[in-house]
């Protein structure tokens, strides 16, 4: 998907370049009427020549106007592609973070199991186990914890897959709302609130989206999604016409998260305010 969008952006850039060259050629190339000399020679060519020049100028202006219209259309298309590309990058970045987090959880789970086996005396053999009265199912509470964790991860994955795989964005909104209600203190809660905010943002439901981004910013201040949430809060305020408040959010991103990907976007938007 990212490769396709990148290709479309490159093609759009090439089209814009060709259109710009065409416009420059039209502006520079002189236009002559082969009959102008004859008209001038006959003595009545002054008025005719002036009218012909006006016609030529009108054609040039009309051609430039059409070119500018086509250029604007191409710019609008490229802006849409860039926005979609940024969204795809956010999705893949978030997915990578989730994979890394799951790997860390897996390593911790393995360590717990190994430690539990050592404490149960499993390495000493079944005779030692029977003499100490240990049960074959030594870590009795572990299956329940694992099941709960699996249920939590499964619910989160199901909600995310509605975006990444099936692209059922309207269904993803209640899925994330349900996840947040069931697992309010989950390790995935910051991402769930951010995803929900992004979905509402895409539907231009600014107030509801801002509510979710504020939760990420205030409740989960140590989350890696906080700079992105602040950036989105700034964009929402900008869309609502509150430029002063938008600057506050964007400047916070730049000052507190100078090494984040959101910082460049925040600087870009600050320059336009």
GUFI-310705 format. One line per field, with one value per residue: residue number from 1; y, x, z of N, C-alpha, C in turn. Coordinates in Angstrom, 2 decimals, always signed. Each point is the difference from the previous one (the first is absolute). Example, Ala and Ser with C-alpha at 12.3 -4.5 7.8 and 13.67 -1.06 7.14 Angstrom:
<pts>
pos = 1/2
nnorth = -5.69/+1.05
neast = +13.19/-0.35
nup = +7.80/-0.72
canorth = +1.19/+1.19
caeast = -0.89/+0.82
caup = +0.00/+0.06
cnorth = +1.20/+1.09
ceast = +0.90/-0.77
cup = +0.00/+0.73
</pts>
This chain:
<pts>
pos = 1/2/3/4/5/6/7/8/9/10/11/12/13/14/15/16/17/18/19/20/21/22/23/24/25/26/27/28/29/30/31/32/33/34/35/36/37/38/39/40/41/42/43/44/45/46/47/48/49/50/51/52/53/54/55/56/57/58/59/60/61/62/63/64/65/66/67/68/69/70/71/72/73/74/75/76/77/78/79/80/81/82/83/84/85/86/87/88/89/90/91/92/93/94/95/96/97/98/99/100/101/102/103/104/105/106/107/108/109/110/111/112/113/114/115/116/117/118/119/120/121/122/123/124/125/126/127/128/129/130/131/132/133/134/135/136/137/138/139/140/141/142/143/144/145/146/147/148/149/150/151/152/153/154/155/156/157/158/159/160/161/162/163/164/165/166/167/168/169/170/171/172/173/174/175/176/177/178/179/180/181/182/183/184/185/186/187/188/189/190/191/192/193/194/195/196/197/198/199/200/201/202/203/204/205/206/207/208/209/210/211/212/213/214/215/216/217/218/219/220/221/222/223/224/225/226/227/228/229/230/231/232/233/234/235/236/237/238/239/240/241/242/243/244/245/246/247/248/249/250/251/252/253/254/255/256/257/258/259/260/261/262/263/264/265/266/267/268/269/270/271/272/273
nnorth = -1.20/+0.06/-1.14/-0.43/+0.47/-0.56/-1.05/+0.08/+0.21/-0.96/-0.78/+0.37/-0.20/-1.12/-0.24/+0.38/-0.71/-0.99/+0.13/+0.08/-0.99/-0.67/+0.37/-0.34/-1.11/-0.17/+0.28/-0.85/-0.96/+0.81/+0.65/-0.40/+0.97/-0.96/+0.38/+0.09/-0.56/-0.85/-0.15/-0.10/-0.81/-0.44/+0.34/-1.11/-0.29/+1.30/+0.29/-0.59/+0.58/+1.11/-0.17/-0.29/+1.04/+0.69/-0.52/+0.27/+1.23/+0.11/-0.50/+0.84/+1.02/-0.36/-0.11/+1.15/+0.53/-0.60/+0.43/+1.18/-0.13/-0.44/+1.00/+0.78/-0.57/+0.10/+1.25/+0.14/-0.63/+0.72/+1.06/-0.48/-0.22/+1.21/+0.48/-0.70/+0.48/+1.20/-0.18/-0.45/+1.05/+0.76/-0.59/+0.03/+1.26/+0.22/-0.61/+0.66/+1.09/-0.37/-0.28/+1.11/+0.63/-0.64/+0.31/+1.21/+0.01/-0.46/+0.83/+0.95/-0.39/-0.08/+1.18/+0.42/-0.60/+0.48/+1.17/-0.11/-0.48/+0.97/+0.90/-0.59/+0.13/+0.49/+0.71/-0.09/+0.00/-0.96/-0.69/+0.97/+0.07/-1.35/+0.03/+1.02/-0.88/+0.28/+0.79/-0.81/+0.65/+0.12/+0.73/-0.19/+1.17/-0.58/-1.14/+0.41/+0.34/-1.11/-0.65/+0.70/-0.21/-1.29/+0.01/+0.66/-0.77/-1.04/+0.60/+0.31/-1.23/-0.46/+0.93/-0.27/-1.29/+0.55/+0.55/-0.83/-0.93/+0.06/+1.00/-0.63/+1.25/-0.07/-1.23/+0.59/+1.01/-0.74/-0.58/+1.16/+0.49/-1.17/+0.05/+1.32/-0.32/-1.05/+0.69/+0.75/-0.97/-0.44/-0.78/-0.49/+0.42/+0.46/-1.13/-0.66/+0.84/-0.17/-1.32/-0.04/+0.77/-0.82/-1.03/+0.59/+0.18/-1.20/-0.15/+0.77/-0.94/+1.29/+0.29/-1.00/+0.37/+1.27/-0.51/-0.80/+0.98/+0.69/-1.11/-0.15/+1.28/-0.06/-1.06/+0.02/+0.84/-1.25/+0.00/-0.87/-0.15/+0.47/+0.00/-1.19/-0.31/+0.58/-0.64/-1.08/+0.25/+0.23/-1.10/-0.63/+0.60/-0.37/-1.22/+0.16/+0.44/-0.87/+0.93/+0.84/-0.71/+0.04/+1.25/+0.07/-0.73/+0.68/+1.12/-0.60/-0.38/+1.20/+0.57/-0.82/-0.04/+0.53/-1.21/+0.46/-0.92/+0.15/+0.13/-0.71/-0.82/+0.04/-0.07/-0.96/-0.47/+0.10/-0.39/-0.75/+0.10
neast = +0.84/+1.03/+0.42/-1.27/-0.19/+1.19/-0.41/-1.22/+0.68/+0.87/-1.05/-0.61/+1.19/+0.13/-1.28/+0.20/+1.14/-0.65/-1.00/+0.92/+0.67/-1.16/-0.30/+1.26/-0.16/-1.24/+0.60/+0.96/-0.75/+0.56/-1.11/+0.13/-0.61/-0.04/-1.22/+0.71/+1.02/-0.86/-0.57/+1.21/+0.32/-1.20/+0.57/-0.73/+1.28/+0.00/-1.25/+0.20/+1.23/-0.58/-1.01/+0.87/+0.72/-1.13/-0.35/+1.24/-0.06/-1.21/+0.50/+1.03/-0.83/-0.85/+1.09/+0.49/-1.21/-0.10/+1.21/-0.31/-1.13/+0.65/+0.86/-1.06/-0.60/+1.14/+0.09/-1.29/+0.20/+1.10/-0.71/-1.02/+0.86/+0.50/-1.23/-0.35/+1.09/-0.25/-1.27/+0.46/+0.84/-1.00/-0.78/+0.96/+0.20/-1.30/-0.14/+1.07/-0.48/-1.15/+0.62/+0.73/-1.14/-0.59/+1.09/+0.00/-1.29/+0.30/+1.03/-0.78/-0.92/+0.98/+0.49/-1.27/-0.20/+1.17/-0.24/-1.23/+0.55/+0.90/-0.92/-0.64/+1.30/-0.46/+1.13/-0.51/-1.01/-0.80/+1.07/+0.82/-0.72/-0.07/+1.33/+0.02/-0.79/+0.93/-0.89/-0.51/-1.07/+1.32/+0.23/-0.83/+0.46/+1.08/-0.71/-0.51/+1.20/+0.50/-1.07/+0.09/+1.32/-0.25/-0.98/+0.79/+1.04/-0.81/-0.57/+1.21/+0.50/-1.14/+0.13/+1.29/-0.31/-0.98/+1.12/+0.92/-0.87/-1.11/+0.68/-0.53/+0.21/-1.20/+0.37/+1.11/-0.84/-1.12/+0.85/+0.55/-1.21/-0.32/+1.12/-0.16/-1.25/+0.40/+0.94/-0.55/+0.61/-0.42/+1.03/-1.10/-0.39/+1.26/+0.44/-0.80/+0.31/+1.27/-0.13/-0.70/+0.93/+0.88/-0.75/-0.18/+1.32/+0.12/-0.90/+1.06/-0.03/+0.29/-1.16/-0.62/+0.59/-0.22/-1.17/+0.10/+0.37/-0.95/-0.72/+0.44/-0.24/-1.14/-0.68/+0.49/+0.48/+0.24/-1.15/+0.45/-1.29/+0.56/+1.21/-0.40/-0.40/+1.10/+0.66/-0.75/+0.25/+1.25/-0.03/-0.60/+0.81/+0.94/-0.55/-0.05/+1.16/+0.39/+0.55/-0.40/-1.11/-0.18/+0.47/-0.79/-0.92/+0.10/+0.08/-0.99/-0.50/+0.26/-0.45/-1.03/-0.24/+1.22/+0.03/-1.23/-0.68/-0.74/+1.26/+0.39/-1.01/+0.32/+1.28/-0.35/-0.81/+0.97/+0.76/-1.11/+0.22
nup = +0.00/+0.84/-0.65/-0.02/+1.25/+0.31/-0.74/+0.61/+1.13/-0.39/-0.39/+1.14/+0.61/-0.73/+0.29/+1.28/-0.08/-0.65/+0.90/+0.96/-0.62/-0.14/+1.26/+0.36/-0.72/+0.48/+1.17/-0.45/-0.55/-0.87/-0.20/-1.23/-0.61/-0.88/+0.31/+1.17/-0.66/-0.57/+1.19/+0.58/-1.03/+0.24/+1.16/+0.05/+0.20/+0.38/-0.36/-1.19/-0.06/+0.45/-0.84/-0.95/+0.41/+0.04/-1.19/-0.44/+0.57/-0.50/-1.11/+0.10/+0.34/-0.98/-0.80/+0.50/-0.14/-1.18/-0.31/+0.51/-0.64/-1.06/+0.16/+0.27/-1.03/-0.70/+0.43/-0.26/-1.15/-0.22/+0.42/-0.73/-1.00/+0.23/+0.16/-1.07/-0.60/+0.53/-0.36/-1.18/+0.00/+0.43/-0.93/-0.93/+0.37/+0.11/-1.17/-0.42/+0.59/-0.54/-1.15/+0.13/+0.32/-0.99/-0.70/+0.52/-0.23/-1.20/-0.08/+0.49/-0.87/-0.91/+0.40/+0.02/-1.17/-0.48/+0.56/-0.49/-1.12/+0.11/+0.33/-0.98/-0.33/-1.14/+0.07/+1.21/-0.89/-0.43/+0.37/-0.37/-1.11/-0.01/+0.29/-0.81/-0.60/-0.97/-0.55/-0.95/+0.47/+0.16/-1.12/+1.05/+0.40/-0.49/-0.16/+1.17/+0.43/-0.51/+0.47/+1.12/+0.02/-0.29/+0.91/+0.80/-0.29/+0.14/+1.06/+0.42/-0.25/+0.52/+0.94/+0.18/-0.08/+0.68/+0.43/+0.45/+0.30/+0.71/+0.61/+0.99/-0.39/-0.54/-0.32/-0.41/-0.22/-0.17/-0.87/-0.31/-0.17/-0.54/-0.73/-0.20/-0.23/-0.72/-0.64/+0.93/+0.69/-1.16/-0.27/-0.63/+1.20/+0.16/-0.57/+0.83/+0.99/-0.36/-0.17/+1.13/+0.54/-0.58/+0.36/+1.17/+0.02/-0.54/+0.95/+0.31/+0.91/-0.15/+0.59/-0.63/-1.13/+0.28/+0.34/-1.05/-0.80/+0.64/-0.13/-1.25/-0.20/+0.65/-0.40/-1.24/+0.88/+0.42/-0.61/-0.88/+0.24/+1.11/-0.58/-0.47/+1.25/+0.49/-0.94/+0.22/+1.27/-0.38/-0.75/+1.00/+0.88/-0.84/-0.14/+1.31/-0.49/+0.95/-0.78/+0.94/+0.20/-1.31/+0.06/+1.05/-0.60/-1.12/+0.72/+0.67/-1.18/-0.54/+1.11/+0.18/-1.31/+0.17/+0.54/+0.16/-0.68/+1.10/+0.42/-1.05/+0.22/+1.29/-0.30/-0.84/+0.93/+0.88/-0.99/-0.04/+1.32
canorth = +1.20/+1.16/+0.08/+0.51/+1.42/+0.67/+0.04/+0.99/+1.34/+0.27/+0.26/+1.31/+0.99/+0.07/+0.68/+1.43/+0.56/+0.13/+1.08/+1.26/+0.26/+0.39/+1.37/+0.90/+0.07/+0.84/+1.38/+0.54/-0.13/+1.06/-0.44/+0.94/-0.25/+0.13/+1.04/+1.32/+0.83/+0.44/+1.01/+1.23/+0.55/+0.58/+1.27/-0.13/-1.11/+0.37/-0.46/-1.46/-0.56/+0.16/-0.99/-1.33/-0.14/-0.19/-1.39/-0.89/+0.13/-0.68/-1.44/-0.33/+0.07/-1.17/-1.19/+0.03/-0.29/-1.45/-0.65/+0.20/-0.86/-1.37/-0.07/-0.03/-1.34/-0.92/+0.28/-0.55/-1.45/-0.34/+0.23/-1.15/-1.16/+0.21/-0.24/-1.44/-0.59/+0.26/-0.90/-1.36/-0.05/-0.06/-1.34/-0.98/+0.29/-0.51/-1.47/-0.43/+0.17/-1.06/-1.26/+0.03/-0.15/-1.40/-0.79/+0.19/-0.74/-1.43/-0.30/+0.02/-1.18/-1.16/+0.08/-0.39/-1.44/-0.68/+0.21/-0.81/-1.39/-0.16/+0.03/-1.19/-1.15/-0.88/-0.57/-1.07/-1.25/-0.21/-0.50/+1.17/+0.71/-0.68/+0.08/+1.34/+0.24/+0.95/-0.48/+0.08/+1.31/+0.86/+1.39/-0.12/+1.24/+0.45/-0.12/+1.03/+1.25/-0.11/+0.06/+1.39/+0.78/-0.39/+0.60/+1.43/+0.17/-0.38/+1.07/+1.14/-0.37/+0.00/+1.39/+0.55/-0.65/+0.65/+1.13/-0.38/-1.06/+0.09/+1.41/+0.28/+1.05/+0.24/-1.08/+0.10/+0.96/-0.68/-1.04/+0.64/+0.45/-1.18/-0.40/+0.95/-0.24/-1.27/+0.02/+1.43/+0.14/-0.86/+0.58/+0.49/+1.06/+1.25/-0.17/-0.15/+1.35/+0.74/-0.54/+0.48/+1.42/+0.14/-0.36/+1.11/+1.12/-0.21/+0.30/+1.43/+0.19/+0.61/-0.02/-1.38/-0.39/+0.73/-0.65/-1.18/+0.44/+0.57/-1.12/-0.48/+1.02/+0.26/-1.22/-0.87/+0.98/-0.67/-0.80/+0.46/+0.62/+1.34/+1.08/-0.07/+0.49/+1.45/+0.51/-0.06/+1.03/+1.26/+0.03/+0.19/+1.40/+0.77/-0.19/+0.70/+1.42/+0.46/-0.06/+0.22/-1.26/-0.96/+0.25/-0.52/-1.45/-0.29/+0.40/-1.00/-1.13/+0.36/+0.22/-1.17/-1.24/+0.42/-1.15/-0.76/+0.27/+1.03/+1.33/+0.61/+0.38/+1.14/+1.17/+0.36/+0.67/+1.26/+0.98/+0.45/+0.70
caeast = -0.84/+0.90/+0.70/-0.95/-0.18/+1.25/+0.04/-0.97/+0.54/+1.04/-0.66/-0.63/+1.05/+0.41/-1.08/+0.08/+1.17/-0.30/-0.97/+0.71/+0.81/-0.92/-0.44/+1.12/+0.16/-1.09/+0.25/+1.18/-0.03/-0.79/-0.99/-0.10/-1.01/+0.67/-0.67/+0.18/+0.85/-0.81/-0.95/+0.76/+0.39/-1.17/-0.32/-1.12/+0.38/+0.22/-1.12/-0.07/+1.11/-0.31/-1.04/+0.62/+0.81/-0.92/-0.48/+1.11/+0.18/-1.13/+0.26/+1.08/-0.56/-0.87/+0.84/+0.64/-1.02/-0.26/+1.18/-0.01/-1.06/+0.51/+1.04/-0.65/-0.58/+1.09/+0.46/-0.99/+0.14/+1.25/-0.19/-0.76/+0.90/+0.96/-0.73/-0.20/+1.31/+0.31/-0.83/+0.54/+1.23/-0.43/-0.54/+1.09/+0.82/-0.73/+0.02/+1.34/+0.10/-0.78/+0.74/+1.13/-0.54/-0.42/+1.21/+0.47/-0.91/+0.29/+1.23/-0.33/-0.81/+0.90/+0.77/-0.88/-0.22/+1.24/+0.18/-1.00/+0.43/+1.13/-0.50/-0.80/+0.88/-0.24/+1.26/+0.42/-0.68/-1.33/+0.11/+0.15/-1.26/-0.96/+0.44/-0.27/-1.44/-0.31/-0.93/+0.50/-0.40/+0.53/-0.45/-1.43/-0.61/+0.58/-0.89/-1.03/+0.63/+0.29/-1.26/-0.45/+0.86/-0.31/-1.29/+0.25/+0.75/-0.88/-0.98/+0.70/+0.35/-1.22/-0.35/+1.01/-0.15/-1.11/+0.61/+1.14/-0.30/-1.29/-0.30/-1.37/+0.26/-1.19/-0.07/+1.15/-0.30/-0.57/+0.92/+0.94/-0.77/-0.23/+1.28/+0.33/-0.92/+0.35/+1.39/+0.38/+1.39/+0.83/+1.21/-0.36/-0.99/+0.38/-0.14/-1.43/-0.57/+0.52/-0.67/-1.38/+0.06/+0.33/-1.20/-0.95/+0.63/-0.25/-1.42/-0.11/-0.69/+1.13/-0.10/+0.15/+1.39/+0.83/-0.18/+0.88/+1.39/+0.28/+0.21/+1.36/+0.95/-0.09/-0.02/+1.13/+1.02/+1.26/-0.21/+0.67/-0.99/-0.36/+0.30/-0.94/-1.28/+0.10/-0.02/-1.38/-0.75/+0.33/-0.67/-1.44/-0.22/+0.21/-1.18/-1.10/+0.28/+0.65/+1.42/+0.82/+0.05/+0.71/+1.43/+0.44/+0.20/+1.08/+1.25/+0.32/+0.59/+1.35/+0.90/+0.11/+0.29/+0.79/+0.46/-1.15/-0.43/-1.05/+0.60/+0.14/-1.34/-0.41/+0.73/-0.57/-1.31/+0.26/+0.44/-1.15/-0.96
caup = +0.00/+0.08/-1.28/-0.99/+0.25/-0.35/-1.46/-0.43/+0.30/-0.98/-1.27/+0.11/-0.11/-1.40/-0.73/+0.34/-0.67/-1.42/-0.15/+0.23/-1.18/-1.07/+0.27/-0.29/-1.47/-0.50/+0.39/-0.67/-1.44/-0.65/-0.97/-1.11/-1.03/-1.30/-0.79/+0.59/-0.85/-1.13/+0.48/+0.24/-1.29/-0.65/+0.62/+0.96/+0.87/+1.39/+0.81/-0.10/+0.77/+1.43/+0.33/-0.04/+1.21/+1.14/-0.09/+0.40/+1.45/+0.64/-0.08/+0.94/+1.35/+0.18/+0.11/+1.31/+1.00/-0.04/+0.55/+1.45/+0.53/-0.02/+1.01/+1.31/+0.14/+0.29/+1.37/+0.93/-0.03/+0.68/+1.43/+0.50/+0.04/+1.10/+1.25/+0.11/+0.26/+1.41/+0.79/-0.11/+0.80/+1.41/+0.25/+0.03/+1.18/+1.15/-0.06/+0.39/+1.45/+0.64/-0.15/+0.93/+1.34/+0.16/+0.16/+1.37/+0.86/-0.17/+0.74/+1.42/+0.29/+0.01/+1.24/+1.10/-0.03/+0.38/+1.43/+0.69/-0.08/+0.92/+1.37/+0.27/+0.11/-1.14/-0.48/+0.91/-0.34/+0.58/+1.38/+0.87/-0.01/+0.86/+1.39/+0.50/-0.08/-1.06/-1.01/-1.37/-0.50/+1.06/-0.05/-0.20/-0.45/-1.25/-1.15/+0.04/-0.40/-1.42/-0.72/+0.02/-0.89/-1.37/-0.33/-0.19/-1.25/-1.10/-0.21/-0.61/-1.38/-0.82/-0.29/-0.92/-1.31/-0.71/-0.72/-0.84/-0.95/-0.68/-0.23/+0.43/+0.97/+0.83/+0.98/+0.90/+1.07/+1.18/+0.47/+0.92/+1.16/+0.83/+0.60/+1.06/+1.12/+0.64/+0.48/+0.11/+0.44/-0.82/-0.57/-1.33/+0.15/-0.69/-1.44/-0.30/+0.02/-1.14/-1.18/+0.02/-0.34/-1.42/-0.76/+0.14/-0.71/-1.42/-0.23/+0.31/+1.27/+0.67/+1.46/+0.48/-0.25/+0.96/+1.31/+0.04/-0.02/+1.32/+0.93/-0.24/+0.45/+1.44/+0.82/-0.37/-0.37/-0.35/-1.21/-1.22/-0.87/+0.49/-0.97/-1.11/+0.50/+0.09/-1.38/-0.48/+0.72/-0.67/-1.31/+0.25/+0.34/-1.23/-0.82/+0.64/-0.07/+1.23/-0.33/+1.19/+0.74/-0.86/+0.15/+1.30/-0.13/-0.94/+0.63/+1.02/-0.71/-0.43/+1.15/+0.87/-0.75/-1.17/-0.79/-0.47/-1.37/+0.05/+0.12/-1.33/-0.43/+0.81/-0.51/-1.30/+0.20/+0.67/-0.99/-0.78/+0.85
cnorth = +1.24/+0.19/+0.59/+1.49/+0.79/+0.15/+1.04/+1.42/+0.38/+0.33/+1.38/+1.11/+0.17/+0.73/+1.49/+0.67/+0.23/+1.13/+1.37/+0.39/+0.47/+1.43/+1.00/+0.17/+0.89/+1.47/+0.63/+0.01/+1.11/-0.59/+1.07/-0.43/+0.26/+1.10/+1.41/+0.92/+0.56/+1.10/+1.33/+0.69/+0.70/+1.30/-0.08/-1.08/+0.35/-0.53/-1.52/-0.67/+0.07/-1.03/-1.41/-0.24/-0.23/-1.44/-0.96/+0.05/-0.71/-1.52/-0.42/-0.01/-1.20/-1.27/-0.08/-0.34/-1.49/-0.78/+0.11/-0.87/-1.45/-0.21/-0.11/-1.38/-1.02/+0.19/-0.58/-1.53/-0.44/+0.20/-1.15/-1.24/+0.12/-0.26/-1.50/-0.72/+0.19/-0.92/-1.42/-0.15/-0.10/-1.40/-1.01/+0.23/-0.54/-1.52/-0.54/+0.11/-1.12/-1.34/-0.06/-0.19/-1.43/-0.92/+0.12/-0.76/-1.50/-0.40/-0.03/-1.24/-1.27/-0.03/-0.43/-1.50/-0.78/+0.12/-0.85/-1.47/-0.27/-0.07/-1.25/-1.25/-0.98/-0.68/-1.14/-1.31/-0.14/-0.48/+1.16/+0.76/-0.64/+0.11/+1.37/+0.32/+0.97/-0.63/+0.09/+1.33/+1.06/+1.43/+0.07/+1.27/+0.44/-0.17/+1.07/+1.34/+0.00/+0.13/+1.42/+0.87/-0.30/+0.62/+1.49/+0.26/-0.31/+1.09/+1.20/-0.29/+0.03/+1.42/+0.61/-0.58/+0.55/+1.21/-0.50/-1.00/+0.23/+1.43/+0.34/+1.03/+0.27/-1.08/+0.10/+0.94/-0.68/-1.10/+0.59/+0.53/-1.15/-0.45/+0.91/-0.22/-1.26/+0.04/+1.44/+0.22/-0.89/+0.71/+0.55/+1.18/+1.31/-0.09/-0.10/+1.37/+0.80/-0.46/+0.54/+1.49/+0.22/-0.32/+1.11/+1.25/-0.11/+0.30/+1.46/+0.26/+0.55/-0.13/-1.40/-0.49/+0.66/-0.62/-1.20/+0.40/+0.64/-1.08/-0.55/+0.98/+0.13/-1.26/-0.89/+0.89/-0.62/-0.84/+0.59/+0.68/+1.43/+1.10/+0.00/+0.52/+1.52/+0.64/+0.03/+1.03/+1.38/+0.14/+0.25/+1.46/+0.91/-0.10/+0.76/+1.52/+0.59/-0.07/+0.17/-1.29/-1.07/+0.17/-0.55/-1.50/-0.32/+0.38/-0.97/-1.24/+0.29/+0.08/-1.26/-1.28/+0.34/-1.15/-0.84/+0.36/+1.09/+1.40/+0.70/+0.46/+1.21/+1.28/+0.49/+0.76/+1.34/+1.09/+0.54/+0.75/+1.49
ceast = +0.87/+0.73/-0.91/-0.21/+1.23/+0.10/-0.95/+0.50/+1.07/-0.61/-0.65/+1.03/+0.47/-1.04/+0.04/+1.17/-0.27/-0.98/+0.67/+0.83/-0.88/-0.47/+1.09/+0.19/-1.07/+0.26/+1.11/-0.13/-0.85/-0.94/-0.15/-1.11/+0.64/-0.62/+0.26/+0.82/-0.78/-0.96/+0.70/+0.35/-1.16/-0.43/-1.13/+0.30/+0.13/-1.10/-0.10/+1.08/-0.27/-1.04/+0.58/+0.86/-0.86/-0.51/+1.08/+0.20/-1.12/+0.21/+1.09/-0.51/-0.88/+0.81/+0.68/-1.00/-0.31/+1.17/+0.03/-1.06/+0.46/+1.10/-0.59/-0.63/+1.08/+0.54/-0.96/+0.11/+1.25/-0.11/-0.78/+0.87/+0.98/-0.67/-0.22/+1.30/+0.40/-0.82/+0.52/+1.27/-0.34/-0.48/+1.12/+0.93/-0.65/+0.01/+1.36/+0.20/-0.74/+0.73/+1.16/-0.47/-0.44/+1.21/+0.55/-0.89/+0.28/+1.26/-0.26/-0.79/+0.86/+0.83/-0.83/-0.19/+1.24/+0.22/-0.99/+0.39/+1.16/-0.49/-0.81/+0.86/-0.18/+1.27/+0.49/-0.70/-1.32/+0.07/+0.12/-1.31/-1.00/+0.38/-0.28/-1.48/-0.38/-0.92/+0.64/-0.34/+0.43/-0.48/-1.49/-0.62/+0.48/-0.93/-1.07/+0.56/+0.26/-1.27/-0.52/+0.80/-0.30/-1.31/+0.15/+0.70/-0.88/-1.01/+0.66/+0.35/-1.22/-0.39/+0.97/-0.16/-1.17/+0.50/+1.02/-0.37/-1.30/-0.42/-1.47/+0.05/-1.19/-0.16/+1.14/-0.29/-0.64/+0.91/+1.01/-0.71/-0.27/+1.28/+0.36/-0.88/+0.37/+1.37/+0.50/+1.44/+0.95/+1.25/-0.26/-0.96/+0.42/-0.18/-1.47/-0.68/+0.48/-0.68/-1.42/-0.05/+0.27/-1.21/-1.04/+0.52/-0.28/-1.45/-0.32/-0.89/+1.03/-0.05/+0.21/+1.43/+0.93/-0.10/+0.93/+1.48/+0.40/+0.23/+1.42/+1.01/+0.03/+0.12/+1.20/+1.15/+1.34/-0.12/+0.75/-0.96/-0.33/+0.39/-0.94/-1.37/+0.01/-0.03/-1.42/-0.87/+0.27/-0.70/-1.50/-0.29/+0.20/-1.22/-1.20/+0.21/+0.64/+1.52/+0.90/+0.16/+0.73/+1.50/+0.52/+0.27/+1.20/+1.36/+0.41/+0.63/+1.45/+0.96/+0.22/+0.39/+0.79/+0.45/-1.14/-0.31/-1.07/+0.59/+0.09/-1.36/-0.49/+0.69/-0.58/-1.31/+0.19/+0.41/-1.15/-1.04/+0.37
cup = +0.00/-1.31/-1.06/+0.15/-0.39/-1.51/-0.53/+0.25/-1.01/-1.35/+0.00/-0.13/-1.43/-0.84/+0.25/-0.71/-1.47/-0.26/+0.18/-1.21/-1.15/+0.17/-0.33/-1.51/-0.60/+0.28/-0.83/-1.52/-0.63/-1.03/-1.07/-0.95/-1.34/-0.85/+0.51/-0.89/-1.18/+0.42/+0.24/-1.32/-0.68/+0.64/+1.00/+1.02/+1.44/+0.90/-0.01/+0.81/+1.49/+0.45/+0.04/+1.25/+1.23/+0.02/+0.47/+1.51/+0.76/-0.02/+0.99/+1.44/+0.28/+0.17/+1.36/+1.11/+0.06/+0.60/+1.52/+0.66/+0.06/+1.04/+1.40/+0.25/+0.35/+1.42/+1.03/+0.07/+0.75/+1.51/+0.63/+0.12/+1.16/+1.34/+0.22/+0.33/+1.46/+0.91/-0.02/+0.83/+1.49/+0.36/+0.14/+1.19/+1.25/+0.04/+0.41/+1.50/+0.72/-0.09/+0.98/+1.45/+0.27/+0.18/+1.42/+0.98/-0.07/+0.76/+1.51/+0.40/+0.06/+1.28/+1.20/+0.06/+0.43/+1.50/+0.80/+0.00/+0.96/+1.45/+0.35/+0.15/-1.13/-0.46/+0.89/-0.27/+0.74/+1.43/+0.97/+0.09/+0.94/+1.46/+0.59/-0.03/-1.07/-1.01/-1.37/-0.64/+1.00/-0.09/-0.28/-0.56/-1.38/-1.19/-0.03/-0.46/-1.50/-0.81/-0.05/-0.94/-1.45/-0.45/-0.28/-1.33/-1.21/-0.31/-0.67/-1.46/-0.91/-0.39/-1.01/-1.40/-0.79/-0.79/-1.01/-1.08/-0.77/-0.31/+0.30/+1.14/+0.91/+1.06/+1.02/+1.17/+1.21/+0.54/+0.99/+1.24/+0.96/+0.69/+1.17/+1.22/+0.76/+0.65/+0.14/+0.40/-0.78/-0.48/-1.40/+0.07/-0.68/-1.51/-0.40/-0.02/-1.22/-1.30/-0.10/-0.35/-1.47/-0.87/+0.05/-0.71/-1.50/-0.38/+0.32/+1.22/+1.00/+1.53/+0.57/-0.20/+1.02/+1.39/+0.14/+0.03/+1.33/+1.05/-0.15/+0.59/+1.52/+0.86/-0.26/-0.48/-0.38/-1.27/-1.19/-0.96/+0.44/-0.99/-1.19/+0.42/+0.10/-1.39/-0.53/+0.71/-0.62/-1.34/+0.17/+0.32/-1.22/-0.91/+0.55/+0.02/+1.24/-0.16/+1.22/+0.80/-0.81/+0.15/+1.32/-0.08/-0.89/+0.58/+1.11/-0.62/-0.35/+1.18/+0.82/-0.73/-1.27/-0.89/-0.57/-1.45/-0.04/+0.03/-1.35/-0.52/+0.77/-0.46/-1.33/+0.17/+0.72/-1.01/-0.83/+0.81/+0.15
</pts>
